[in-house]
């Protein structure tokens, strides 16, 4: 009986021990609280018993924060209809507990189901960075500057976070998913682009026509100059010499009869 009780005791203790365990996975840290008081030393990945303490497993991997439906103003004071941007951020593993203590309540679940610290804090600073970045460009040109806006937001956000909480957050990058101005302005931009295209095409055709006309003019001038030189060189004697050479050529072939007249008569050529 005592042996059975011992086995049951060991079994219950083991079950109790396993049921009171939690594990910190890779890419996460643990923040423990004992009797409601949070400890400032983060726990590395591994298994931990949570019978006598509360353990929060917090992600320190890259987290994407979507910011949709923003309406910043452009350089020419036009309010954007829709701006959608993704911010990617990470928190330094050794700063999680301290940050959680300072940003009380800023603990949320991300799209992957992980607990993250500071998402709302990063969002507030990101919105300011977005408004500053879009204010650098005119509404008619802003759609051409997605990469520049993303780089500006990343740089400005990192600078802002470092100023208030140095060495805590890292911003790996930003993605601009959508930049939409007012629909009427979008139509105007498309029409202006079409007009510019047609103008450039017409200018190209004009330049081509001018080039072709210039080539024809150069050729015509060359032909006229050649004819002038030839005309000046055709003396009566040279013309007569050329006539005789032609007549001799016909006669030499044996297929023609050539009659040579006197100086005032025209030659008669009979072709057999």
C-alpha positions in Angstrom: 0.0 0.0 0.0 2.8 2.4 0.9 4.5 1.6 -2.4 1.3 2.4 -4.3 0.9 5.7 -2.5 4.6 6.5 -3.3 4.0 5.8 -7.0 0.9 7.9 -7.0 2.7 10.7 -5.2 5.5 10.7 -7.7 3.0 10.6 -10.6 1.0 13.5 -9.3 4.2 15.5 -8.6 5.4 14.8 -12.2 2.0 15.8 -13.7 1.9 18.9 -11.5 5.5 19.8 -12.6 4.8 19.3 -16.3 1.5 21.2 -16.1 3.3 24.1 -14.4 5.9 24.5 -17.1 6.2 27.0 -20.0 8.8 27.2 -22.8 10.5 30.3 -24.3 11.0 29.6 -28.0 13.9 30.8 -30.1 13.3 34.4 -31.2 11.6 35.2 -27.9 12.5 36.2 -24.4 10.7 35.6 -21.1 9.7 38.3 -18.7 8.7 37.0 -15.3 6.7 38.5 -12.5 6.7 37.2 -8.9 3.9 38.2 -6.6 3.0 40.9 -9.2 6.4 42.4 -9.3 8.2 42.3 -12.7 11.8 41.3 -12.9 14.1 43.3 -15.2 16.3 40.4 -16.3 14.9 38.7 -19.5 14.9 34.9 -19.6 16.6 33.3 -22.7 14.9 30.5 -24.7 14.3 27.3 -22.7 11.7 25.6 -20.4 10.6 27.2 -17.1 8.3 26.3 -14.3 5.5 28.8 -13.8 3.9 27.5 -10.6 5.2 30.3 -8.4 5.6 33.0 -11.1 3.9 34.5 -14.1 5.9 34.3 -17.3 5.2 36.3 -20.4 6.8 35.0 -23.6 7.5 38.0 -25.8 8.8 38.0 -29.4 11.9 39.9 -30.4 11.7 38.9 -34.1 10.8 41.3 -36.8 7.2 42.4 -36.6 5.2 44.1 -39.4 2.9 47.0 -38.4 0.4 47.9 -41.2 -0.7 51.5 -41.3 -3.7 51.7 -43.6 -6.0 54.6 -44.7 -3.7 57.5 -43.8 -4.4 60.9 -45.2 -1.2 63.0 -45.1 -0.8 66.2 -47.1 1.6 66.7 -50.0 4.0 69.6 -50.6 1.3 71.5 -52.5 -1.2 71.1 -49.7 -3.3 68.3 -51.3 -4.7 65.7 -48.9 -4.0 62.2 -50.0 -7.0 60.0 -50.4 -5.3 56.9 -49.2 -1.8 55.9 -48.1 -1.0 52.4 -47.0 2.4 51.7 -45.5 4.0 48.7 -43.7 6.5 49.4 -40.9 8.9 46.6 -39.8 10.4 46.9 -36.4 12.3 44.8 -33.8 13.2 45.3 -30.2 16.5 44.5 -28.6 16.2 41.3 -26.5 17.9 42.8 -23.5 15.6 45.8 -23.5 12.2 44.0 -23.4 11.5 44.1 -19.7 12.7 47.7 -19.3 10.6 48.8 -22.3 7.5 46.9 -21.0 8.0 48.7 -17.7 8.2 52.1 -19.3 5.4 51.6 -21.8 3.0 50.1 -19.3 0.1 48.4 -21.2 1.8 48.5 -24.6 1.7 44.7 -24.9 -0.2 43.3 -27.9 -0.5 40.3 -30.1 0.8 40.6 -33.7 -0.4 38.9 -36.9 1.6 35.8 -36.0 -0.1 35.4 -32.6 3.1 36.4 -30.7 3.1 38.9 -27.9 5.1 42.1 -28.8 6.1 45.2 -26.9 5.9 48.7 -28.1 3.7 48.4 -31.2 1.4 51.3 -30.4 4.5 53.4 -29.5 6.1 52.6 -32.8 2.9 53.4 -34.7 2.6 56.9 -33.1 6.1 57.8 -34.2 5.6 56.2 -37.6 2.6 58.4 -38.4 4.6 61.5 -37.8 7.4 60.1 -40.1 4.8 59.4 -42.8 3.4 62.9 -42.7 6.9 64.4 -42.9 7.9 62.2 -45.8 4.8 62.9 -48.0 5.1 66.6 -47.4 8.3 66.6 -49.5 6.6 65.9 -52.8 3.9 67.6 -54.9 0.7 65.7 -55.5 1.2 65.4 -59.3 4.6 63.7 -58.8 4.3 61.8 -55.5 3.3 58.5 -57.1 6.8 58.4 -58.7 8.6 58.5 -55.3 7.5 55.4 -53.4 11.1 54.3 -52.8 12.1 57.7 -51.6 9.1 58.0 -49.2 9.9 54.5 -47.8 13.5 55.4 -47.2 12.5 58.8 -45.6 10.0 57.1 -43.3 12.5 54.5 -42.2 15.2 57.1 -41.5 12.9 59.6 -39.8 11.3 56.9 -37.6 14.6 55.4 -36.5 15.8 58.9 -35.6 12.7 59.7 -33.6 12.8 56.4 -31.7 16.5 56.7 -30.9 15.9 60.2 -29.5 13.3 59.1 -26.9 14.5 55.5 -26.3 18.1 55.0 -27.4 19.1 51.5 -28.4 15.7 49.9 -27.9 14.0 49.7 -31.3 15.4 48.8 -34.8 13.6 49.6 -38.0 14.8 47.2 -40.7 12.6 48.8 -43.4 9.4 50.3 -44.7 7.1 49.3 -47.6 4.8 51.8 -49.4 1.9 49.6 -50.6 -0.4 52.4 -51.9 -0.3 56.1 -52.7 -3.6 57.4 -53.9 -4.4 61.1 -54.5 -7.9 62.5 -55.2 -9.6 60.7 -58.0 -10.1 63.9 -60.0 -6.4 64.7 -59.6 -5.5 61.2 -60.7 -7.5 61.8 -63.9 -5.7 65.1 -64.4 -2.3 63.4 -63.9 -3.2 60.7 -66.5 -4.4 63.3 -68.9 -1.3 65.4 -68.4 0.9 62.3 -69.0 -1.0 61.5 -72.2 -0.6 65.1 -73.4 3.1 65.0 -72.7 3.4 61.7 -74.5 1.6 63.0 -77.6 3.6 66.2 -77.5 6.9 64.2 -77.4 5.7 61.9 -80.2 4.7 64.9 -82.4 8.1 66.6 -81.6 9.9 63.4 -82.6 7.9 63.1 -85.8 8.7 66.8 -86.6 12.4 66.2 -86.0 12.3 63.1 -88.2 10.5 65.0 -91.0 13.0 67.9 -90.8 15.9 65.5 -90.9 14.5 63.7 -94.0 13.8 67.0 -95.7 17.4 68.1 -95.0 18.7 64.9 -96.5 16.6 65.4 -99.6 17.8 69.0 -99.9 21.4 68.0 -99.6 20.9 65.4 -102.3 19.1 67.8 -104.6 21.9 70.4 -104.1 24.5 67.8 -104.9 22.7 66.7 -108.0 22.2 70.2 -109.2 25.9 71.0 -108.6 26.9 67.9 -110.5 24.6 68.8 -113.5 26.1 72.3 -113.5 29.6 71.0 -113.6 28.7 68.6 -116.4 26.9 71.3 -118.4 29.8 73.6 -118.1 32.2 70.9 -119.4 30.0 69.9 -122.5 31.6 72.0 -125.3 30.4 71.5 -128.9 33.5 69.5 -129.8 33.1 67.2 -126.8 29.4 66.6 -127.7 30.3 65.8 -131.2 33.1 63.4 -130.0 30.6 61.6 -127.8 28.2 61.3 -130.7 30.8 59.7 -132.9 31.8 57.3 -130.1 28.2 56.3 -129.7 27.7 55.7 -133.4 30.9 53.7 -133.6 29.7 51.5 -130.7 26.5 50.8 -132.5 28.3 50.0 -135.8 30.8 47.7 -134.1 28.0 45.4 -132.8 27.0 44.3 -136.3 23.3 44.4 -135.5 22.8 48.0 -136.7 23.2 50.0 -139.9 24.5 53.5 -139.3 24.3 56.2 -142.0 26.5 59.2 -141.3 25.3 62.4 -142.8 27.2 65.7 -143.5 27.6 68.3 -140.9 24.1 69.7 -141.5 22.3 66.4 -141.6 21.1 64.2 -138.8 22.3 60.6 -138.6 19.8 57.9 -139.5 20.0 54.7 -137.6 18.1 51.6 -138.8 17.7 48.8 -136.4 17.4 45.3 -138.0 
